[in-house]
Amino acid sequence: MTPVLTASGNATLSPFPGSVNFLRLASANASADVKLTAQVQSNIAKLDNTSYEIRVYTRQDNASHFIVTCVNGKTTLTSNATGFVPVNISGNTIVTSTGPNPTLKNTLQVNLSKSLLGTITAWNIDATAKQIGATYTYEDFIWQLPGNPGSTPVPPAAGFVLPSWIWLAIVPVVLAIVAVIVLMARRKKPAPPLKE
């Protein structure tokens, strides 16, 4: 959702094509695999000019990372590390439907074997979807917030914050105490005794 300049100098910003407009990116620890999930607005495109790339960061320093690239139904695992031999993981990739419309095949799921990732000391992912057209190249970028199965850098501690349900219990009690105090303060003092 970043505007670009057209050849005429006009800015354009559009959520279309929906096949490269990311809605969600997630990962989940599934015992021997890591399930990577990328969801787009419309359908996952199976075209030679459209690519989906998920980068997997497994080291604290992010000096090297893995790259899962899906183009026209073929998925390959590569790395920016020297000497890494690309692996065809197309058999571990499925396109599914997420949401109320079952005919919309909008989710790319890759079950990535942990044995291909070596030692995992940190976790984070981001992704890029790109479609190259005759006039324009459409591209979207998304990243996962720190979370399952673990991420780096660790988000800063939020400090002491009570869960919202506790506030629903505390507020009525505080209001009742304030009401009692106000009533006690307004209560008439007893009249002084009459002089004889």
N, C-alpha and C positions, 0 to 999 in steps of 0.2 A: 504493500500500500504506500509506496513512495512514488511521487509524480515524476514523470520523465518528460523531456522535451522532444517534440516531433521535429521533423525536418523543417517545418515552417516556423519553429520556435515556440509553438504553443505547448503548454504543459498538459499532460494527459494522466489521469489516474483512474484505474478501473479494476474491479474485482474479476474481470473476465480476461482470458478464458477461465472458467471455473475449474478446469482440469489441472491448473497450476496455482490455484488460490488455496493455500493451506488454511485449514481450520484448526487442526490439532496434531501434536506430535507427542508420542509417549513411548516409554519402555517399561517392560515388566520382567522380573526375574522368574523364569519358568524352569527351575531345576537345572537341567543340562544346557538349556538354551536361554537366550535373552530375546524376548518378543519385542520387536520394533514395530510401531504402528504409526502410519502417517495418513491423515484424513484430509481430503480436498473438498471443495464446494460441490463439484458435479461428479464426473466419472474419472477414474484413473485412466489416462490415455495410453493405449498401446500403439504408439507411433514412433517412427524412427527419429522424428524431430523433437520428441518430448522425453525429458529425463527427470528422474527423481533420485536425489543423492542424499543419503543420511550419513553424517559423519559421527563416529563413535570414539569418544575420548576415554581411555582407560588408565591414563597416567596422571598423577598429580601435576606434573610440569607441562603436560600437553605437548611435549616435544615431538611426539609422533601420534598418529591416530589412524583409525580404520575408516574406510569409505565403502558404503554399500550403494551401488549404482544400479538402478533399474531402468532399462530402455527397451520398449517394445516387447515386454514379457521376459526379457533376459536379465538376470540379476547377478552381479559380480561383486565379490569382496576384494578390495585392494587396500593398500596402505601407503602412506607417504614415507614409511621406513625403508631404508635401502635394502634391497635384496628380497623384498616380499614378493612371493609368486601369487598372482591373482587366482582366486578360487571361484568357480561357477557355483552359485548357490540358488539357482533358479528353482530347484525342486523344493526349496524351503520358503518359497514366496507364494502368497495367495492374495487375490483381490476379492474383497468382501463388501457387503453392504452394511453401513452403520447409520442408524437413524430410522425414521418412520417409513421411508420409501425403500422397499426391498429391491426395486428395479435399479436403484442408483448404486452402482459399484464404485463407491467413493473412498474405500480404505485399502491401503497397501500394507500388508502384514508380512514381515520377514522374521522367521525363526532362525536366529543367528547362534550357531553352536559356540559355546564358551571355549571349547577346545581350540578354536581358531583364533581366539583373542589373547591367549597366553595369560600372564598374571595380571589381574585387575586390581589396581590399587586406588582407583578413583573412577567416577562415572559421570558422563554428561554426553548429550547428543544435540546436534542441530541438523537442519536439512534445507536443501534448496530444490525447488522444482523449476524447470526451465522448458519453454517451448519456443523453438526458433521458427519464425515465419518469414515470408517473402519480404515484408516491410519492417516488422517489429520483432523483437525478441521479448517474450513475456517471462518474467522471473519473480519468484516469491521465496522468502526466507523465513524460517521458523526455528525456535529453539525450545528445549524442554527445561522447565524450571527444575532446580535441584530436587531430587526425590528418588523413587524406587527405580533401580535397586541401590541407589546411592549416588551422590554427586559431589563434585568439587567445583568451585570452592564452597565450603560450608556456609550457608547463609548466617548472618549475624543473629545473635540471640535477640528475641523481641522484648526481653525483660519480663517482668511479672504482669501477666494479663489474665484476668479471669475469663473463663468460658462464658459465652453469651447467655446460656441457660441459668447460670448463677445470678446474673444481673436481674433476670426476671423474678427470681426469688427474693433478692435483696431489696429491690426498689419498693415493693409494697410494705415491707417491714420498716424501712426508713420513713416512709410517708406516715405510717401509723404512729411511730414514735414522735414525729414532728407534730402530728395532730394532738396527741396527748399533752405534749408540752404547751402548745398554744392554749388548749382548753384549761389547763391548770393555771396558766398565767392570767387568763381572763376571769377566772373564778373570783367571785366577790370575797373580799376579806370580811370576817365576821364583824358586826357592829361593836364598838367599844361599850363596856358596861355603863349603865346609867348611874349618874352621881346622885347620892341621897342627900 
